[in-house]
Amino acid sequence: MSKLSPDRLLGERAAMVDVSGIRRAFQRGATLDNPINLSIGQPDFPVPDAIKAAAIKAIDEDCNGYTLTHGHASMLEATRRHLHEDVGWAFEDSTDLIITSGTSGALQLAFMAVMNNADEVIVPDPYFVIYPNLGPMFGGRTVLCNTSPTFRMTADIVEPLMTDRTRMVLVNSPANPTGVVLTQDEVDDLYDLCTSRGVLLVCDEIYDLFTFPDALEQGLFPSPARRGQDMLLIRGLGKAYGCTGWRLGYAAGPKWLIAEMAKFQQYTYVCAPSIAQVAGAAAFEVDMSEAVANYAARRDLVFSELSPVTEVVRAGGAFYNWVKVPEHLGCTAAQFTERAVERNVLVIPGEVFSTVDTHFRLSYACCETDLRKGLAILKDMMAQD
Ligand SMILES: Cc1ncc(COP(=O)(O)O)c(C=O)c1O
């Protein structure tokens, strides 16, 4: 009989973090034989050959050890160049950059550096699953910003939630799970609100590359980073290039903040994976426009198939649609997705991403045949009385 007991050993933090919703969804999926899987949160295309070759070359050339805490010189240089070309940032004076173990790694380092227990962070609802847990995991209290029914986290709904304990506002555009892309005016207003109140605006732009033409403004992806450098900009390469398992992201922002994040990186992740960093430096040069056009076409397909039978949030990016369970069915999203499982289709209920359970997340990062089959089944389920 083991003398180790969870009651005696597990800390309070463990009880504060709940993974039951998403775990239930994945466990349910695992019981199915060859499901039509519209629940996946990663691209269905392989890593482009040029990036694979760069990773293999990095191994062959013995780039297998630790890198500097801030990152490998090649990745730092390529990312700085990319951010300069993309959002006009300069790194000479007060801004710095750190390469992180995925976007999640960057978010965690930011929370470690900024939050005290009574401090507040405002996050959107619906949210990417880790957002509400970052407070309990690293200190601080999560304040949910209910973005329904437009699912746009705009300054006018954020401002009333601000208190003198607000330290950060976490925004995600293009958003998981809704696919919503904020406009340049909307992100500018958030930037102005946060900077005027001395609050750190953290923008998670992991899906920036997957912004569809109709959500671009003058050909550009709307980002608060175009307004100024007084914020924390977090991005990742996993979704953009199909290498989520390589754990590669970055954070750019005020030098004093990046210095603290680097301190915590030194004592936690140590550095982002060396091979991924060297390959990542090559990734910015790779043209992904075909993949983006492909996802835009799938987004349109989902919208045209489902909008006659229910409300579908018009997504501007990422690879998700946020679909309402028709009210006439009289069921929650969890109940609806259970019924979908009985018909071999996997989608994720709103309760996993929100305090309300009215919608489900449909990911079209799957093969088109499956997508069409899945849509036909969902449509059929929605048409029933
Ligand atoms: C909005 C958002 N941010 C961050 C992440 C985590 O990304 P990474 O795999 O780079 O840690 C995800 C992954 O699904 C996401 O959807």
The ligand as a Gaussian input file, in Angstrom:
#p B3LYP/6-31G(d) Opt

LIG

0 1
 C       -5.517000      30.959000     -28.993000
 C       -4.437000      29.981000     -28.705000
 N       -3.347000      30.418000     -28.039000
 C       -2.340000      29.582000     -27.737000
 C       -2.393000      28.237000     -28.100000
 C       -1.265000      27.342000     -27.711000
 O       -0.327000      27.333000     -28.710000
 P        1.073000      26.592000     -28.593000
 O        0.852000      25.212000     -29.101000
 O        1.986000      27.406000     -29.448000
 O        1.449000      26.611000     -27.170000
 C       -3.489000      27.757000     -28.811000
 C       -3.579000      26.350000     -29.170000
 O       -4.606000      25.813000     -29.530000
 C       -4.542000      28.652000     -29.119000
 O       -5.624000      28.248000     -29.771000

